[in-house]
Structures are given as C-alpha cells and as structure tokens.
Amino acid sequence: MEPNTTKNTALLVMDFEGAIVKMLDEDSTVLTSVAKAIQSARNKGIPVIYVVVGFRKGYPEVSPNNSSFSQIKNAGMNLDTVEGYAVHPSIAPHEKDIIIIKKRISAFTGSDLEVVLRSFGIQHIVLTGIATGGVVLSTLREAADKDYIITVLADCCADRDEEIHRVLITKIFPRQAEVLNSEEWIAKNN
C-alpha cells in the first residue's frame, strides 16, 4: 500500500443523516470522532465529501425487488425530501464541502461520486459511516475493485450490531484497507 498523503486524499462522511444517527446508542461517541476527523481534514485542505441516500418524490428508483429500500418506501420515510436526507447538525456540511446523493447502499452506486473523485485527482479515500456492515462495507469493496487506496476510521464507523462492526473492522477490512482510529489518522497526517 502506498504511503498516505493529503494531496490526493478525500474524507467520505457517509450516511450520517439525522434519522440514521438516531438508531445509534445514546452513549455512542462516533459523532465526536467524526467531527474531529472532519475538522482535521478541513484544516489540511482535504476535501470532505458527504454521502447521503436520497430519492425523487415517490421513490421511482426503488425496485420492489430491493428489500431494503422497498421497506423504506413502504414505511413512508421521507428520504425523498431535503429534510429527510439532511446530515446530523453536529457534523453538518460547510459551504465548500461536497454532498453526494446516492441511490443504493454503496456510495458509488447511483451517484456521481466517482466523477467527483476523478475531478479532484483523488486516489485515496478515508471512510467513515453508519452502518459498518452497510455503506462502509459496500463502499470499501467497490472502491477496492476500482483500485483506490482506502483507509477506514474505525471509531468513525458504527453499526447497530457491535459484533458485525468488530468482525469487519478487525478481520475483513484490513484485507483491503488500512484501519486506524481517528486520532491515529490525524496524527499520521500532521
């Protein structure tokens, strides 16, 4: 794996919409860790890219064959409104940050993320997100197939199932990515 540099790096803040954050335990420290990583990235001139899931009114992108998103559509969740896919206010995007709207679990599928990464010359992506077994896993796998250098910030990821989070962070992700906590990443890029 190539050494990390900030020149061709982007921080991805994935699926931190208010409704998704509400699913975390009240004592979760993930938002604090993500806020520190975001601030560090901004201070170093690393692009911060927010990825949210969102649909057109009426969810025309959701196939009845897609059980995950069909449940959302049928439950009447408001992921087809700007309010529905708004990022949690404690880590809200700044004016210069980029917001990507995706249509599936992976940050790449149904979005223009890859176009944005190419336009910035990004080769190294740093992943944060909810859920570890959802957006982080799917994005990591697709990014690896696309030959990106990948870092996962373990304390900036969360999953309702702690065992899934632990196994992915300690056993699966290290096969294709560098896994650090946010403090290690911040110190490494100073």
FIKOLZA-1660 file (N, C-alpha, C; in steps of 0.1 Angstrom, whole numbers, plus 5000, padded with zeros to 4 digits):
% residues 190
   i   px   py   pz ch aa at
   1 5008 4988 5000  A  M  N
   1 5000 5000 5000  A  M CA
   1 5009 5012 5000  A  M  C
   2 5005 5022 4992  A  E  N
   2 5013 5035 4991  A  E CA
   2 5012 5043 5004  A  E  C
   3 5022 5051 5007  A  P  N
   3 5020 5059 5019  A  P CA
   3 5009 5069 5017  A  P  C
   4 5003 5073 5028  A  N  N
   4 4992 5082 5028  A  N CA
   4 4997 5096 5026  A  N  C
   5 4991 5104 5017  A  T  N
   5 4994 5118 5015  A  T CA
   5 4981 5125 5015  A  T  C
   6 4981 5138 5019  A  T  N
   6 4969 5146 5019  A  T CA
   6 4966 5151 5005  A  T  C
   7 4975 5151 4996  A  K  N
   7 4974 5157 4983  A  K CA
   7 4963 5150 4974  A  K  C
   8 4962 5138 4975  A  N  N
   8 4952 5130 4967  A  N CA
   8 4942 5123 4975  A  N  C
   9 4939 5128 4987  A  T  N
   9 4930 5122 4997  A  T CA
   9 4917 5129 4998  A  T  C
  10 4906 5122 5001  A  A  N
  10 4893 5128 5004  A  A CA
  10 4887 5120 5016  A  A  C
  11 4881 5127 5025  A  L  N
  11 4873 5121 5036  A  L CA
  11 4859 5119 5032  A  L  C
  12 4854 5107 5033  A  L  N
  12 4840 5105 5030  A  L CA
  12 4832 5103 5043  A  L  C
  13 4822 5111 5045  A  V  N
  13 4813 5111 5056  A  V CA
  13 4800 5105 5051  A  V  C
  14 4797 5092 5054  A  M  N
  14 4786 5085 5047  A  M CA
  14 4775 5081 5056  A  M  C
  15 4763 5085 5052  A  D  N
  15 4750 5081 5059  A  D CA
  15 4749 5085 5073  A  D  C
  16 4752 5098 5075  A  F  N
  16 4751 5104 5088  A  F CA
  16 4738 5113 5088  A  F  C
  17 4728 5109 5081  A  E  N
  17 4715 5116 5082  A  E CA
  17 4709 5115 5096  A  E  C
  18 4702 5125 5099  A  G  N
  18 4696 5125 5113  A  G CA
  18 4688 5113 5117  A  G  C
  19 4680 5108 5108  A  A  N
  19 4672 5096 5111  A  A CA
  19 4681 5083 5113  A  A  C
  20 4692 5083 5106  A  I  N
  20 4701 5071 5107  A  I CA
  20 4709 5073 5120  A  I  C
  21 4714 5085 5124  A  V  N
  21 4721 5087 5136  A  V CA
  21 4712 5083 5148  A  V  C
  22 4699 5086 5147  A  K  N
  22 4690 5082 5158  A  K CA
  22 4690 5068 5162  A  K  C
  23 4694 5059 5153  A  M  N
  23 4695 5045 5155  A  M CA
  23 4706 5041 5164  A  M  C
  24 4716 5049 5166  A  L  N
  24 4728 5046 5175  A  L CA
  24 4724 5047 5189  A  L  C
  25 4732 5040 5197  A  D  N
  25 4731 5041 5212  A  D CA
  25 4733 5055 5216  A  D  C
  26 4727 5059 5227  A  E  N
  26 4728 5073 5231  A  E CA
  26 4742 5076 5236  A  E  C
  27 4750 5066 5241  A  D  N
  27 4763 5068 5245  A  D CA
  27 4774 5067 5234  A  D  C
  28 4770 5066 5222  A  S  N
  28 4779 5064 5211  A  S CA
  28 4788 5077 5210  A  S  C
  29 4801 5075 5207  A  T  N
  29 4810 5086 5206  A  T CA
  29 4814 5088 5191  A  T  C
  30 4807 5082 5182  A  V  N
  30 4810 5082 5168  A  V CA
  30 4809 5097 5163  A  V  C
  31 4799 5104 5166  A  L  N
  31 4798 5118 5161  A  L CA
  31 4809 5127 5165  A  L  C
  32 4814 5125 5178  A  T  N
  32 4825 5133 5183  A  T CA
  32 4838 5129 5175  A  T  C
  33 4840 5117 5172  A  S  N
  33 4852 5112 5165  A  S CA
  33 4851 5117 5150  A  S  C
  34 4839 5117 5144  A  V  N
  34 4838 5121 5130  A  V CA
  34 4840 5136 5130  A  V  C
  35 4835 5144 5139  A  A  N
  35 4837 5158 5139  A  A CA
  35 4851 5162 5140  A  A  C
  36 4859 5155 5148  A  K  N
  36 4874 5157 5149  A  K CA
  36 4880 5154 5135  A  K  C
  37 4877 5143 5129  A  A  N
  37 4882 5139 5116  A  A CA
  37 4879 5150 5105  A  A  C
  38 4867 5154 5105  A  I  N
  38 4862 5164 5096  A  I CA
  38 4870 5177 5098  A  I  C
  39 4872 5182 5110  A  Q  N
  39 4879 5194 5113  A  Q CA
  39 4894 5193 5109  A  Q  C
  40 4900 5181 5111  A  S  N
  40 4913 5179 5107  A  S CA
  40 4915 5179 5092  A  S  C
  41 4906 5173 5085  A  A  N
  41 4906 5173 5071  A  A CA
  41 4905 5187 5065  A  A  C
  42 4895 5194 5070  A  R  N
  42 4894 5208 5065  A  R CA
  42 4907 5216 5068  A  R  C
  43 4913 5215 5080  A  N  N
  43 4925 5222 5083  A  N CA
  43 4936 5219 5074  A  N  C
  44 4936 5206 5069  A  K  N
  44 4947 5202 5060  A  K CA
  44 4944 5204 5045  A  K  C
  45 4932 5209 5042  A  G  N
  45 4928 5211 5028  A  G CA
  45 4923 5198 5021  A  G  C
  46 4920 5188 5029  A  I  N
  46 4915 5175 5024  A  I CA
  46 4900 5177 5021  A  I  C
  47 4895 5174 5009  A  P  N
  47 4881 5176 5006  A  P CA
  47 4873 5167 5015  A  P  C
  48 4862 5172 5020  A  V  N
  48 4852 5165 5028  A  V CA
  48 4840 5163 5019  A  V  C
  49 4837 5150 5017  A  I  N
  49 4826 5146 5008  A  I CA
  49 4815 5139 5017  A  I  C
  50 4804 5145 5017  A  Y  N
  50 4792 5138 5025  A  Y CA
  50 4785 5130 5014  A  Y  C
  51 4781 5118 5019  A  V  N
  51 4773 5109 5010  A  V CA
  51 4760 5106 5018  A  V  C
  52 4749 5109 5012  A  V  N
  52 4736 5106 5018  A  V CA
  52 4728 5098 5008  A  V  C
  53 4718 5091 5013  A  V  N
  53 4709 5084 5005  A  V CA
  53 4696 5092 5003  A  V  C
  54 4692 5094 4990  A  G  N
  54 4680 5102 4988  A  G CA
  54 4674 5098 4974  A  G  C
  55 4661 5100 4973  A  F  N
  55 4653 5096 4962  A  F CA
  55 4645 5108 4957  A  F  C
  56 4640 5106 4945  A  R  N
  56 4630 5115 4939  A  R CA
  56 4616 5113 4946  A  R  C
  57 4608 5123 4945  A  K  N
  57 4594 5121 4951  A  K CA
  57 4588 5109 4946  A  K  C
  58 4582 5101 4955  A  G  N
  58 4576 5088 4951  A  G CA
  58 4585 5076 4950  A  G  C
  59 4598 5078 4951  A  Y  N
  59 4608 5067 4951  A  Y CA
  59 4608 5059 4937  A  Y  C
  60 4608 5066 4926  A  P  N
  60 4608 5058 4913  A  P CA
  60 4621 5050 4912  A  P  C
  61 4632 5053 4919  A  E  N
  61 4644 5045 4918  A  E CA
  61 4644 5032 4926  A  E  C
  62 4633 5030 4934  A  V  N
  62 4633 5018 4943  A  V CA
  62 4625 5007 4936  A  V  C
  63 4632 4996 4933  A  S  N
  63 4625 4984 4927  A  S CA
  63 4619 4976 4938  A  S  C
  64 4608 4970 4935  A  P  N
  64 4601 4961 4945  A  P CA
  64 4611 4949 4949  A  P  C
  65 4620 4946 4940  A  N  N
  65 4630 4936 4942  A  N CA
  65 4641 4939 4953  A  N  C
  66 4642 4952 4956  A  N  N
  66 4652 4957 4966  A  N CA
  66 4645 4957 4980  A  N  C
  67 4647 4947 4987  A  S  N
  67 4640 4946 5000  A  S CA
  67 4644 4957 5010  A  S  C
  68 4656 4961 5010  A  S  N
  68 4660 4972 5020  A  S CA
  68 4653 4985 5017  A  S  C
  69 4654 4990 5004  A  F  N
  69 4648 5002 5001  A  F CA
  69 4633 5002 4999  A  F  C
  70 4628 4990 4996  A  S  N
  70 4613 4989 4995  A  S CA
  70 4607 4991 5009  A  S  C
  71 4614 4986 5019  A  Q  N
  71 4609 4988 5033  A  Q CA
  71 4608 5003 5036  A  Q  C
  72 4618 5010 5032  A  I  N
  72 4618 5024 5035  A  I CA
  72 4607 5031 5027  A  I  C
  73 4606 5028 5014  A  K  N
  73 4595 5033 5006  A  K CA
  73 4581 5030 5012  A  K  C
  74 4579 5018 5016  A  N  N
  74 4566 5014 5021  A  N CA
  74 4563 5019 5035  A  N  C
  75 4574 5022 5042  A  A  N
  75 4572 5028 5056  A  A CA
  75 4569 5043 5055  A  A  C
  76 4570 5049 5044  A  G  N
  76 4567 5063 5042  A  G CA
  76 4578 5072 5048  A  G  C
  77 4590 5067 5049  A  M  N
  77 4601 5075 5054  A  M CA
  77 4603 5086 5044  A  M  C
  78 4608 5098 5048  A  N  N
  78 4609 5109 5040  A  N CA
  78 4623 5111 5033  A  N  C
  79 4629 5100 5028  A  L  N
  79 4641 5101 5021  A  L CA
  79 4640 5107 5007  A  L  C
  80 4627 5111 5004  A  D  N
  80 4625 5118 4991  A  D CA
  80 4623 5133 4994  A  D  C
  81 4628 5138 5005  A  T  N
  81 4628 5153 5008  A  T CA
  81 4642 5157 5013  A  T  C
  82 4644 5170 5011  A  V  N
  82 4657 5175 5015  A  V CA
  82 4659 5173 5030  A  V  C
  83 4648 5175 5038  A  E  N
  83 4648 5173 5052  A  E CA
  83 4652 5159 5056  A  E  C
  84 4647 5149 5048  A  G  N
  84 4649 5135 5051  A  G CA
  84 4663 5131 5049  A  G  C
  85 4671 5137 5040  A  Y  N
  85 4684 5133 5039  A  Y CA
  85 4694 5143 5044  A  Y  C
  86 4690 5152 5053  A  A  N
  86 4698 5162 5059  A  A CA
  86 4708 5155 5069  A  A  C
  87 4721 5159 5068  A  V  N
  87 4731 5154 5077  A  V CA
  87 4729 5159 5091  A  V  C
  88 4732 5151 5101  A  H  N
  88 4730 5154 5115  A  H CA
  88 4737 5168 5118  A  H  C
  89 4730 5177 5125  A  P  N
  89 4736 5190 5127  A  P CA
  89 4749 5191 5133  A  P  C
  90 4753 5182 5142  A  S  N
  90 4766 5183 5149  A  S CA
  90 4778 5181 5139  A  S  C
  91 4775 5176 5127  A  I  N
  91 4786 5174 5118  A  I CA
  91 4782 5179 5104  A  I  C
  92 4773 5189 5104  A  A  N
  92 4768 5194 5091  A  A CA
  92 4778 5199 5082  A  A  C
  93 4775 5198 5069  A  P  N
  93 4785 5202 5058  A  P CA
  93 4787 5217 5059  A  P  C
  94 4799 5222 5055  A  H  N
  94 4801 5236 5053  A  H CA
  94 4799 5239 5038  A  H  C
  95 4800 5252 5035  A  E  N
  95 4797 5256 5021  A  E CA
  95 4806 5250 5011  A  E  C
  96 4819 5248 5014  A  K  N
  96 4828 5242 5005  A  K CA
  96 4828 5227 5004  A  K  C
  97 4821 5220 5013  A  D  N
  97 4820 5206 5013  A  D CA
  97 4811 5201 5001  A  D  C
  98 4813 5189 4997  A  I  N
  98 4806 5183 4986  A  I CA
  98 4795 5174 4992  A  I  C
  99 4783 5174 4987  A  I  N
  99 4773 5165 4991  A  I CA
  99 4769 5156 4979  A  I  C
 100 4770 5143 4981  A  I  N
 100 4767 5133 4970  A  I CA
 100 4754 5126 4975  A  I  C
 101 4745 5125 4966  A  I  N
 101 4732 5118 4969  A  I CA
 101 4733 5104 4961  A  I  C
 102 4732 5094 4969  A  K  N
 102 4733 5080 4963  A  K CA
 102 4719 5074 4963  A  K  C
 103 4718 5063 4955  A  K  N
 103 4705 5056 4954  A  K CA
 103 4705 5042 4960  A  K  C
 104 4717 5037 4964  A  R  N
 104 4718 5024 4969  A  R CA
 104 4728 5024 4981  A  R  C
 105 4732 5012 4986  A  I  N
 105 4740 5011 4998  A  I CA
 105 4754 5017 4996  A  I  C
 106 4761 5013 4985  A  S  N
 106 4774 5018 4982  A  S CA
 106 4774 5033 4979  A  S  C
 107 4784 5040 4983  A  A  N
 107 4785 5054 4980  A  A CA
 107 4787 5056 4965  A  A  C
 108 4791 5046 4957  A  F  N
 108 4793 5047 4943  A  F CA
 108 4781 5045 4935  A  F  C
 109 4772 5036 4939  A  T  N
 109 4761 5031 4931  A  T CA
 109 4750 5041 4931  A  T  C
 110 4747 5046 4919  A  G  N
 110 4736 5055 4917  A  G CA
 110 4740 5069 4921  A  G  C
 111 4753 5073 4921  A  S  N
 111 4757 5086 4924  A  S CA
 111 4768 5090 4914  A  S  C
 112 4772 5103 4916  A  D  N
 112 4783 5108 4908  A  D CA
 112 4796 5109 4916  A  D  C
 113 4798 5101 4926  A  L  N
 113 4810 5101 4935  A  L CA
 113 4822 5099 4927  A  L  C
 114 4822 5089 4918  A  E  N
 114 4835 5086 4911  A  E CA
 114 4839 5098 4902  A  E  C
 115 4829 5105 4896  A  V  N
 115 4832 5117 4888  A  V CA
 115 4839 5128 4896  A  V  C
 116 4833 5130 4908  A  V  N
 116 4839 5140 4917  A  V CA
 116 4853 5136 4921  A  V  C
 117 4855 5124 4925  A  L  N
 117 4868 5119 4929  A  L CA
 117 4878 5121 4918  A  L  C
 118 4875 5117 4906  A  R  N
 118 4884 5119 4894  A  R CA
 118 4887 5134 4892  A  R  C
 119 4877 5142 4893  A  S  N
 119 4879 5156 4890  A  S CA
 119 4889 5163 4900  A  S  C
 120 4889 5157 4912  A  F  N
 120 4899 5162 4923  A  F CA
 120 4912 5154 4922  A  F  C
 121 4913 5144 4914  A  G  N
 121 4925 5136 4913  A  G CA
 121 4927 5127 4926  A  G  C
 122 4916 5124 4932  A  I  N
 122 4916 5116 4944  A  I CA
 122 4920 5101 4941  A  I  C
 123 4929 5096 4948  A  Q  N
 123 4933 5082 4947  A  Q CA
 123 4932 5075 4960  A  Q  C
 124 4931 5082 4971  A  H  N
 124 4930 5077 4985  A  H CA
 124 4917 5082 4992  A  H  C
 125 4908 5073 4996  A  I  N
 125 4896 5077 5003  A  I CA
 125 4897 5072 5017  A  I  C
 126 4892 5080 5026  A  V  N
 126 4891 5077 5040  A  V CA
 126 4877 5076 5044  A  V  C
 127 4873 5064 5048  A  L  N
 127 4859 5061 5050  A  L CA
 127 4854 5063 5065  A  L  C
 128 4843 5069 5066  A  T  N
 128 4835 5069 5079  A  T CA
 128 4821 5067 5076  A  T  C
 129 4813 5061 5085  A  G  N
 129 4799 5059 5081  A  G CA
 129 4791 5050 5091  A  G  C
 130 4778 5051 5089  A  I  N
 130 4768 5043 5095  A  I CA
 130 4760 5036 5084  A  I  C
 131 4760 5024 5083  A  A  N
 131 4765 5013 5092  A  A CA
 131 4777 5007 5086  A  A  C
 132 4785 5002 5095  A  T  N
 132 4798 4995 5092  A  T CA
 132 4795 4984 5082  A  T  C
 133 4784 4976 5085  A  G  N
 133 4780 4965 5076  A  G CA
 133 4772 4969 5064  A  G  C
 134 4769 4982 5062  A  G  N
 134 4762 4987 5051  A  G CA
 134 4770 4995 5042  A  G  C
 135 4769 5008 5043  A  V  N
 135 4776 5017 5034  A  V CA
 135 4791 5016 5035  A  V  C
 136 4797 5013 5047  A  V  N
 136 4812 5012 5048  A  V CA
 136 4816 5000 5040  A  V  C
 137 4810 4989 5043  A  L  N
 137 4814 4976 5037  A  L CA
 137 4812 4977 5022  A  L  C
 138 4801 4981 5017  A  S  N
 138 4798 4982 5003  A  S CA
 138 4807 4991 4996  A  S  C
 139 4809 5003 5001  A  T  N
 139 4818 5013 4995  A  T CA
 139 4833 5008 4995  A  T  C
 140 4837 5002 5006  A  L  N
 140 4851 4997 5006  A  L CA
 140 4853 4986 4995  A  L  C
 141 4844 4977 4994  A  R  N
 141 4845 4966 4984  A  R CA
 141 4846 4972 4970  A  R  C
 142 4837 4981 4967  A  E  N
 142 4836 4987 4954  A  E CA
 142 4849 4996 4951  A  E  C
 143 4853 5003 4961  A  A  N
 143 4865 5011 4960  A  A CA
 143 4877 5003 4958  A  A  C
 144 4878 4992 4964  A  A  N
 144 4890 4983 4962  A  A CA
 144 4890 4977 4948  A  A  C
 145 4878 4974 4943  A  D  N
 145 4877 4969 4929  A  D CA
 145 4881 4980 4919  A  D  C
 146 4879 4993 4923  A  K  N
 146 4883 5004 4915  A  K CA
 146 4897 5009 4917  A  K  C
 147 4905 5002 4925  A  D  N
 147 4919 5005 4928  A  D CA
 147 4922 5017 4936  A  D  C
 148 4912 5022 4944  A  Y  N
 148 4915 5033 4953  A  Y CA
 148 4924 5028 4965  A  Y  C
 149 4932 5036 4971  A  I  N
 149 4938 5034 4983  A  I CA
 149 4928 5037 4994  A  I  C
 150 4926 5029 5004  A  I  N
 150 4915 5030 5013  A  I CA
 150 4920 5030 5028  A  I  C
 151 4915 5040 5035  A  T  N
 151 4916 5040 5050  A  T CA
 151 4902 5040 5056  A  T  C
 152 4900 5032 5066  A  V  N
 152 4888 5032 5074  A  V CA
 152 4891 5037 5088  A  V  C
 153 4883 5047 5092  A  L  N
 153 4885 5052 5106  A  L CA
 153 4875 5044 5115  A  L  C
 154 4881 5035 5122  A  A  N
 154 4872 5025 5130  A  A CA
 154 4863 5032 5140  A  A  C
 155 4868 5042 5147  A  D  N
 155 4859 5049 5156  A  D CA
 155 4849 5059 5150  A  D  C
 156 4850 5061 5137  A  C  N
 156 4841 5069 5130  A  C CA
 156 4831 5061 5122  A  C  C
 157 4830 5048 5125  A  C  N
 157 4820 5039 5119  A  C CA
 157 4812 5033 5130  A  C  C
 158 4800 5030 5127  A  A  N
 158 4791 5024 5138  A  A CA
 158 4781 5015 5131  A  A  C
 159 4777 5005 5138  A  D  N
 159 4767 4995 5134  A  D CA
 159 4758 4992 5146  A  D  C
 160 4745 4990 5143  A  R  N
 160 4736 4986 5154  A  R CA
 160 4741 4972 5160  A  R  C
 161 4747 4964 5152  A  D  N
 161 4752 4951 5157  A  D CA
 161 4767 4953 5159  A  D  C
 162 4771 4953 5172  A  E  N
 162 4785 4955 5176  A  E CA
 162 4794 4944 5171  A  E  C
 163 4789 4932 5170  A  E  N
 163 4797 4920 5166  A  E CA
 163 4800 4922 5151  A  E  C
 164 4791 4926 5143  A  I  N
 164 4793 4929 5129  A  I CA
 164 4804 4939 5127  A  I  C
 165 4803 4950 5135  A  H  N
 165 4813 4961 5134  A  H CA
 165 4827 4956 5138  A  H  C
 166 4828 4948 5149  A  R  N
 166 4840 4943 5154  A  R CA
 166 4847 4934 5143  A  R  C
 167 4839 4924 5138  A  V  N
 167 4845 4915 5128  A  V CA
 167 4849 4922 5115  A  V  C
 168 4841 4931 5110  A  L  N
 168 4845 4939 5098  A  L CA
 168 4858 4947 5101  A  L  C
 169 4858 4954 5112  A  I  N
 169 4870 4963 5115  A  I CA
 169 4883 4955 5117  A  I  C
 170 4881 4944 5124  A  T  N
 170 4894 4937 5128  A  T CA
 170 4898 4925 5119  A  T  C
 171 4888 4920 5111  A  K  N
 171 4892 4908 5103  A  K CA
 171 4890 4910 5088  A  K  C
 172 4879 4917 5084  A  I  N
 172 4876 4918 5070  A  I CA
 172 4883 4931 5063  A  I  C
 173 4881 4942 5069  A  F  N
 173 4886 4955 5063  A  F CA
 173 4901 4955 5061  A  F  C
 174 4909 4950 5071  A  P  N
 174 4923 4951 5070  A  P CA
 174 4928 4943 5057  A  P  C
 175 4921 4935 5051  A  R  N
 175 4925 4928 5039  A  R CA
 175 4926 4937 5027  A  R  C
 176 4918 4948 5027  A  Q  N
 176 4918 4957 5016  A  Q CA
 176 4920 4972 5020  A  Q  C
 177 4922 4975 5033  A  A  N
 177 4923 4989 5037  A  A CA
 177 4932 4990 5049  A  A  C
 178 4937 5002 5051  A  E  N
 178 4943 5005 5064  A  E CA
 178 4932 5008 5074  A  E  C
 179 4932 5003 5086  A  V  N
 179 4922 5006 5096  A  V CA
 179 4929 5013 5107  A  V  C
 180 4925 5025 5110  A  L  N
 180 4930 5034 5121  A  L CA
 180 4919 5039 5129  A  L  C
 181 4922 5045 5140  A  N  N
 181 4912 5053 5147  A  N CA
 181 4914 5067 5143  A  N  C
 182 4905 5076 5145  A  S  N
 182 4906 5090 5140  A  S CA
 182 4919 5097 5146  A  S  C
 183 4922 5095 5158  A  E  N
 183 4934 5101 5164  A  E CA
 183 4947 5097 5157  A  E  C
 184 4948 5084 5154  A  E  N
 184 4959 5079 5147  A  E CA
 184 4960 5085 5133  A  E  C
 185 4949 5086 5126  A  W  N
 185 4949 5092 5113  A  W CA
 185 4952 5107 5113  A  W  C
 186 4947 5114 5123  A  I  N
 186 4950 5129 5125  A  I CA
 186 4965 5130 5127  A  I  C
 187 4971 5122 5136  A  A  N
 187 4985 5123 5139  A  A CA
 187 4994 5120 5127  A  A  C
 188 4990 5110 5120  A  K  N
 188 4997 5105 5108  A  K CA
 188 4998 5115 5097  A  K  C
 189 4988 5123 5096  A  N  N
 189 4987 5133 5085  A  N CA
 189 4991 5147 5090  A  N  C
 190 4997 5149 5101  A  N  N
 190 5002 5162 5105  A  N CA
 190 5015 5165 5099  A  N  C
% end
